[in-house]
C-alpha cells in the first residue's frame, strides 16, 4: 500500500511533463512511424555525458592504424548520411548530432552508437570486420541505430515500463542509478551494469537495412555485409547483446540482407 502512495506524485508530475515532450517522428528511408516520449535533447545530453564517462573508464587502442581506420570509415559514412538527409529535406532530423568515433582496447566483439552519433568500436570486432569495407558494415549498422533513434524508442519504452512514464530528467533526479543503468542497457552495455535489455527484432532489421544503404552511399560495397555476417555466424560462442547470433538468427539476417541488395546498390557509388 505504501508503495502505491509513494508512486503517485512522480506519476502525476511525469505525466504532465511527458505530454509536452511526446514526439512523433518518422524513420528516414523506411518510413516507419515512431512515438518517442523522451526528447532528443534529453537523450543527447545524457549520451554525451555517458560517452565521455565510458571513454574515461576504458582504455583507448594504441594501434594508430586501426584507430585511424575507424575514424576515417565513421566520418565517411556520417558525411554521406548527412549529405543525403540535407539533400532530401531531412537535415533537421540530425540536429544536435556531434559525431565521434573511437576504438577501445577490449577483446569483446562489439560496437555501438549512442544518440547524437557517439560511436565506440572494440578491438575484439576487428578480426570479424577484417578490412575497412567489413568495418563499414558494422559502422553503417551502428550509425543507423542512432539516425533511426532506436535508443530513444527503447528508452521511452523502458521509462514507461519501469518509471511509470516519467520524464528522463525527473527519473534522473529521483532514481539516478537505475536511470543511468537503464540508459546504458538501451545501448547493449547492460552486461557491464547488471541489466540486460533484449534487442528488438524490428530495430535490428531496420538497422541492417539502413546500414546497408548508408555504407553504399559512402562508396563501400554493400555485398560485404553478407560476408561479414557469415563470418560472425561461423564464429559461434558468446556474443554481446548487439551481436547475438539468435536475434535475429544469423541465417535469417543473411537472407534478409541478400534480399535488400538490389535496393542498396541503387545508392552505391564506386
Ligand atoms: Zn544492432
Boltz pocket constraint, residues with backbone or C-beta under 6 A from the ligand:
constraints:
  - pocket:
      binder: B
      contacts: [[A, 141], [A, 145], [A, 203], [A, 204], [A, 207], [A, 242]]
      max_distance: 6.0
